[in-house]
Amino acid sequence: MELTLPDEPVALAPGVPTRVPVQLRNPYAQPLDLRIYLARGRAAGWATVEPPQLSLRPGETAEVAVVLTTPAEQPPSSSLVPFTVHAEEASTGEPAGFATALLKVALPVPVTGSLVARREKHTYDLWLANDTRRAAPLRITAELDPPSGQVRVEPDAVLLEPGARATVAVRAKPGRPVTGQPRPFAVLIKVSDVYDTERPPYLTEVATGKSKPLVRAVVLGTVAIVVLVAATALIALHTGGHGLFTGRLFKGRDQAAAAPQQQPVEQVTVTRPYALIDVFPHSGGQAAAQAELTRLTAGGMPVRLVDSFATDVLSDQNGGFWVLLQDGFRNQQEAATYCERWRTLAPKCQVTS
């Protein structure tokens, strides 16, 4: 009998149930009726197997879950504790196989969140949620990369009560090059514990954009044309205008006029309120958005993938976005119920009015 447990240590939070998948495979030529249980030890007192019994045909594979729930008063520890899952034949009690993994009790991550661009230039909403049973005192910081310009967070500290939601505004003013091409920049936002500065951030979000030069290329081009025309006029005064403006200039202009225009994106309707599930950058993010859409729909969740350029309801700042959402709700409460129903599959789901 083959049993497979996760390779990485399982992190448990005090008082929070954690499901650990166990893969079972029957490699034999006869069917097996099995009972699944944990070996004696600390983890066995925290564990429930779902289902505790199953039957496998020859060559068949199945999965059960070991649900580990530590006591709410269990102190966190960085120590790794082994636990062993056994399978035995239900009729005879003969051992059929076992597998061992590691666990540790750690503080839960008390916050989930997502970053959404506003219509206002270089401005974002950071949506935070606390789905644990403990209040979360949070510090929100932001920095620019490259470190040129200013970025402001309002508010920069939040006490997020259990089950509560909060929105933090992030306003960036990146430094602008004097001339040349627009310069890319990134806003790095971190959500951390106010009191435990040694603990890694609970959440890290990144927004990207481009800062335009102070003097646009078209202005420089116009100045160059003025200088060229002035120089040409001087030459014409001395040559009588012979040999000026060959067909090359007109040819380039005709080719530009004949260039095909970009096809407009077919518009779609998005109604408010809607449930915002996830956001991906338009440039290079379509594959990731499609993959997430496939995962969510495979789990039975009704969801749409919308191009932000296809509707005026969504922001298309910084090059646009691929947005996973669901709409058609009659009110905000109905949208909130949708998010709560699918919270396990889509933890970032938030209602937008």
C-alpha positions as CSV (number, residue, x, y, z in Angstrom):
1,M,0.0,0.0,0.0
2,E,1.5,3.4,-1.0
3,L,0.8,6.5,1.1
4,T,2.0,10.0,0.2
5,L,2.1,13.1,2.5
6,P,3.3,16.6,1.7
7,D,7.1,17.1,1.5
8,E,7.1,20.5,3.2
9,P,6.3,20.8,7.0
10,V,2.7,21.5,7.7
11,A,2.2,24.8,9.6
12,L,-0.7,24.8,12.1
13,A,-2.2,27.9,13.7
14,P,-3.6,27.6,17.2
15,G,-7.3,26.8,17.2
16,V,-7.5,26.8,13.3
17,P,-8.3,23.5,11.5
18,T,-5.8,22.6,8.8
19,R,-6.5,19.9,6.2
20,V,-3.5,17.8,5.2
21,P,-4.1,15.6,2.0
22,V,-3.0,12.0,2.1
23,Q,-2.7,10.2,-1.3
24,L,-3.3,6.4,-1.2
25,R,-2.6,3.9,-4.0
26,N,-3.4,0.2,-4.2
27,P,-0.6,-1.4,-6.3
28,Y,-1.8,-4.9,-5.7
29,A,-4.0,-7.2,-7.9
30,Q,-6.7,-7.5,-5.2
31,P,-9.0,-4.9,-3.7
32,L,-8.3,-3.5,-0.3
33,D,-10.7,-2.3,2.5
34,L,-8.7,0.1,4.6
35,R,-8.8,1.9,7.9
36,I,-6.8,5.1,8.2
37,Y,-5.5,6.5,11.5
38,L,-2.6,8.4,13.1
39,A,0.1,6.8,15.3
40,R,0.1,7.7,18.9
41,G,1.6,11.0,19.7
42,R,0.7,14.7,20.2
43,A,-0.6,15.0,16.6
44,A,-3.0,12.1,17.1
45,G,-4.9,14.0,19.7
46,W,-5.4,16.9,17.3
47,A,-6.3,14.8,14.3
48,T,-9.5,13.6,12.5
49,V,-9.3,11.5,9.4
50,E,-12.0,12.2,6.7
51,P,-13.0,9.6,5.7
52,P,-11.5,7.1,8.2
53,Q,-12.3,4.1,6.0
54,L,-12.3,3.5,2.2
55,S,-12.0,0.7,-0.4
56,L,-9.5,0.7,-3.3
57,R,-9.7,-1.4,-6.4
58,P,-6.5,-2.8,-7.9
59,G,-4.4,0.1,-9.2
60,E,-6.8,2.7,-7.9
61,T,-5.7,6.0,-6.2
62,A,-7.7,8.0,-3.7
63,E,-7.2,10.8,-1.3
64,V,-8.3,11.3,2.3
65,A,-7.7,14.3,4.6
66,V,-6.2,14.5,8.0
67,V,-7.7,17.5,9.7
68,L,-5.4,18.8,12.4
69,T,-6.9,21.3,15.0
70,T,-4.6,22.5,17.7
71,P,-6.0,23.9,20.9
72,A,-6.6,27.6,20.8
73,E,-4.2,28.0,23.8
74,Q,-1.4,26.0,22.2
75,P,1.7,28.2,22.2
76,P,3.5,28.6,18.8
77,S,6.8,26.9,18.3
78,S,9.4,26.6,15.6
79,S,10.1,23.0,16.5
80,L,9.2,20.4,14.0
81,V,7.1,17.5,15.2
82,P,6.7,14.2,13.2
83,F,3.4,12.6,12.7
84,T,2.7,9.2,11.0
85,V,-0.4,8.2,9.1
86,H,-1.1,4.4,9.1
87,A,-3.3,2.3,6.8
88,E,-4.4,-1.2,7.9
89,E,-6.7,-3.8,6.5
90,A,-10.2,-3.2,8.0
91,S,-11.1,-6.9,8.3
92,T,-7.9,-8.3,9.8
93,G,-6.1,-5.2,11.3
94,E,-2.9,-6.2,9.3
95,P,-0.7,-3.2,8.5
96,A,-1.0,-2.1,4.9
97,G,1.4,0.9,4.8
98,F,2.3,4.2,6.5
99,A,3.9,7.6,5.7
100,T,5.5,10.3,8.0
101,A,5.5,14.1,7.7
102,L,6.4,17.0,9.9
103,L,4.3,19.8,11.4
104,K,4.9,22.9,13.5
105,V,2.6,25.2,15.4
106,A,2.9,28.8,14.1
107,L,1.0,32.0,14.5
108,P,-1.6,32.3,11.8
109,V,-1.3,34.9,9.1
110,P,-4.2,37.2,10.2
111,V,-4.6,39.1,7.0
112,T,-5.4,38.6,3.3
113,G,-5.5,41.4,0.7
114,S,-5.4,42.6,-2.8
115,L,-4.3,45.7,-4.6
116,V,-6.5,47.5,-7.1
117,A,-5.7,50.5,-9.2
118,R,-7.9,53.5,-9.1
119,R,-8.8,55.8,-12.0
120,E,-6.7,58.5,-10.4
121,K,-3.1,58.3,-11.7
122,H,-0.7,56.2,-9.7
123,T,-3.2,55.7,-6.9
124,Y,-4.3,52.3,-5.5
125,D,-6.7,50.7,-3.0
126,L,-5.2,48.0,-0.8
127,W,-8.1,45.8,0.5
128,L,-7.4,44.0,3.7
129,A,-9.4,41.3,5.5
130,N,-9.0,39.4,8.8
131,D,-10.7,36.0,8.6
132,T,-9.1,34.7,11.9
133,R,-10.3,34.8,15.4
134,R,-7.6,37.3,16.6
135,A,-7.3,41.1,16.2
136,A,-4.5,42.1,13.9
137,P,-2.5,45.3,14.6
138,L,-1.1,46.1,11.2
139,R,1.6,48.5,9.8
140,I,1.4,49.3,6.1
141,T,4.5,50.7,4.4
142,A,5.3,51.5,0.8
143,E,8.4,52.3,-1.2
144,L,9.3,53.2,-4.8
145,D,11.7,51.3,-7.0
146,P,13.8,53.1,-8.2
147,P,13.7,55.2,-5.0
148,S,12.9,58.5,-6.8
149,G,9.8,60.4,-5.8
150,Q,7.2,60.0,-3.0
151,V,4.7,57.5,-2.0
152,R,2.0,57.9,0.8
153,V,-0.1,55.4,2.6
154,E,-3.4,56.5,4.3
155,P,-3.8,55.1,7.0
156,D,-0.4,53.6,7.6
157,A,-1.6,51.6,10.7
158,V,-4.8,49.6,11.1
159,L,-6.3,47.5,13.9
160,L,-8.2,44.8,12.0
161,E,-10.7,43.1,14.2
162,P,-11.7,39.4,13.6
163,G,-13.9,39.3,10.5
164,A,-13.3,42.9,9.7
165,R,-12.4,44.5,6.3
166,A,-10.4,47.7,5.7
167,T,-9.3,49.8,2.7
168,V,-5.9,51.6,2.6
169,A,-5.2,54.3,0.0
170,V,-1.7,54.3,-1.6
171,R,-0.7,57.3,-3.6
172,A,2.6,57.3,-5.5
173,K,4.4,60.2,-7.1
174,P,7.3,58.7,-8.9
175,G,10.2,60.8,-10.1
176,R,10.1,61.8,-13.8
177,P,13.0,61.8,-16.2
178,V,13.7,65.1,-17.9
179,T,13.6,63.7,-21.4
180,G,13.5,60.4,-23.3
181,Q,11.2,57.5,-22.9
182,P,8.7,56.8,-20.1
183,R,10.6,55.2,-17.2
184,P,9.1,52.1,-15.5
185,F,8.7,52.1,-11.7
186,A,7.3,49.8,-9.1
187,V,5.4,50.4,-5.8
188,L,6.3,47.8,-3.2
189,I,3.7,47.6,-0.4
190,K,4.2,45.6,2.8
191,V,1.7,44.7,5.6
192,S,3.4,43.8,8.8
193,D,2.8,43.2,12.5
194,V,3.0,46.6,14.3
195,Y,4.7,45.1,17.4
196,D,6.8,42.2,16.0
197,T,9.3,43.9,13.7
198,E,11.3,40.6,13.4
199,R,8.4,38.7,11.8
200,P,8.3,38.6,8.0
201,P,5.6,40.7,6.4
202,Y,2.1,39.1,6.4
203,L,1.4,40.4,2.9
204,T,3.4,41.9,0.0
205,E,1.8,43.6,-3.0
206,V,3.5,45.2,-6.0
207,A,2.1,47.8,-8.5
208,T,3.9,48.8,-11.6
209,G,3.6,51.8,-13.9
210,K,5.6,54.2,-16.1
211,S,6.5,57.8,-15.3
212,K,6.4,60.2,-18.3
213,P,9.4,62.5,-19.0
214,L,9.1,66.2,-18.1
215,V,9.8,67.1,-21.8
216,R,8.0,64.7,-24.1
217,A,9.6,63.4,-27.2
218,V,7.0,65.1,-29.4
219,V,8.1,68.5,-28.0
220,L,11.7,67.7,-28.7
221,G,10.7,66.5,-32.2
222,T,8.7,69.8,-32.8
223,V,11.8,71.8,-31.7
224,A,13.9,69.8,-34.1
225,I,11.5,70.3,-37.0
226,V,11.4,74.1,-36.3
227,V,15.2,74.1,-36.3
228,L,15.2,72.1,-39.5
229,V,12.7,74.3,-41.2
230,A,14.7,77.4,-40.2
231,A,17.9,75.8,-41.5
232,T,16.1,74.8,-44.7
233,A,14.8,78.4,-45.2
234,L,18.3,79.7,-44.9
235,I,19.5,77.2,-47.5
236,A,16.7,78.1,-49.8
237,L,17.7,81.8,-49.6
238,H,21.1,80.8,-50.9
239,T,20.1,78.0,-53.4
240,G,16.7,79.2,-54.7
241,G,15.0,76.1,-53.3
242,H,16.5,73.6,-55.8
243,G,16.9,70.1,-54.5
244,L,14.9,70.6,-51.4
245,F,12.3,68.2,-50.0
246,T,12.8,65.0,-52.0
247,G,10.2,62.3,-52.2
248,R,11.6,60.6,-49.1
249,L,9.8,63.0,-46.7
250,F,6.4,62.6,-48.4
251,K,6.8,58.9,-48.8
252,G,7.3,58.5,-45.0
253,R,4.2,60.6,-44.3
254,D,2.1,58.6,-46.8
255,Q,3.3,55.3,-45.2
256,A,2.3,56.6,-41.7
257,A,-1.1,57.6,-43.0
258,A,-1.6,54.2,-44.6
259,A,-0.6,52.3,-41.4
260,P,-3.4,50.1,-40.1
261,Q,-5.3,51.4,-37.1
262,Q,-5.5,49.2,-34.0
263,Q,-8.7,47.4,-33.8
264,P,-10.9,48.5,-30.8
265,V,-11.6,46.0,-28.0
266,E,-15.2,44.7,-28.1
267,Q,-17.0,46.2,-25.2
268,V,-18.6,44.1,-22.4
269,T,-21.0,45.0,-19.6
270,V,-20.0,44.9,-16.0
271,T,-22.7,45.8,-13.5
272,R,-22.3,47.1,-9.9
273,P,-22.0,45.9,-7.3
274,Y,-19.5,43.2,-8.4
275,A,-17.2,40.8,-6.6
276,L,-13.6,41.4,-7.4
277,I,-11.7,38.1,-7.2
278,D,-8.2,38.8,-8.6
279,V,-6.3,41.3,-10.9
280,F,-3.5,40.6,-13.4
281,P,-1.4,43.1,-15.4
282,H,-2.6,43.3,-19.0
283,S,1.0,43.0,-20.3
284,G,2.2,39.4,-19.7
285,G,-0.6,38.5,-17.3
286,Q,-3.2,36.9,-19.6
287,A,-1.8,33.3,-19.2
288,A,-1.8,33.6,-15.4
289,A,-5.3,35.0,-15.5
290,Q,-6.5,32.2,-17.7
291,A,-4.9,29.6,-15.4
292,E,-6.6,31.1,-12.4
293,L,-9.9,31.2,-14.2
294,T,-9.5,27.5,-15.1
295,R,-8.7,26.6,-11.4
296,L,-11.7,28.5,-10.1
297,T,-14.2,27.2,-12.6
298,A,-12.9,23.6,-12.0
299,G,-13.8,24.2,-8.4
300,G,-17.4,25.1,-9.4
301,M,-17.0,28.8,-8.8
302,P,-18.9,31.1,-11.3
303,V,-16.5,33.8,-12.4
304,R,-15.8,36.0,-15.4
305,L,-12.4,37.1,-17.0
306,V,-12.8,40.7,-18.2
307,D,-10.3,42.9,-20.2
308,S,-10.3,46.3,-18.4
309,F,-10.1,48.0,-21.8
310,A,-13.5,46.4,-22.7
311,T,-15.5,48.4,-20.1
312,D,-15.6,51.8,-18.5
313,V,-16.3,50.3,-15.1
314,L,-12.8,48.9,-14.6
315,S,-9.6,50.9,-14.4
316,D,-7.2,50.6,-17.4
317,Q,-4.4,52.6,-15.8
318,N,-0.8,51.5,-16.2
319,G,-1.4,49.5,-19.3
320,G,-4.7,47.9,-18.3
321,F,-5.6,44.7,-16.4
322,W,-7.1,41.2,-16.8
323,V,-9.7,41.1,-14.1
324,L,-11.4,38.1,-12.5
325,L,-14.9,39.1,-11.2
326,Q,-18.5,38.1,-10.9
327,D,-21.4,40.5,-11.3
328,G,-25.2,40.5,-11.7
329,F,-25.9,40.8,-8.0
330,R,-29.0,42.7,-6.9
331,N,-27.3,44.3,-3.9
332,Q,-24.0,44.4,-1.9
333,Q,-25.3,41.8,0.6
334,E,-25.8,39.3,-2.2
335,A,-22.3,40.0,-3.5
336,A,-20.9,39.6,0.0
337,T,-22.6,36.3,0.4
338,Y,-21.1,35.1,-2.9
339,C,-17.6,36.1,-1.6
340,E,-18.1,34.3,1.7
341,R,-19.4,31.2,0.0
342,W,-16.2,30.9,-2.1
343,R,-13.7,32.3,0.4
344,T,-11.7,29.1,0.7
345,L,-11.3,28.9,-3.1
346,A,-10.8,32.7,-3.7
347,P,-9.5,34.3,-0.5
348,K,-9.1,37.8,-2.2
349,C,-12.7,38.1,-3.1
350,Q,-14.0,41.6,-2.2
351,V,-17.2,43.5,-3.0
352,T,-17.0,46.6,-5.1
353,S,-19.9,49.0,-5.2
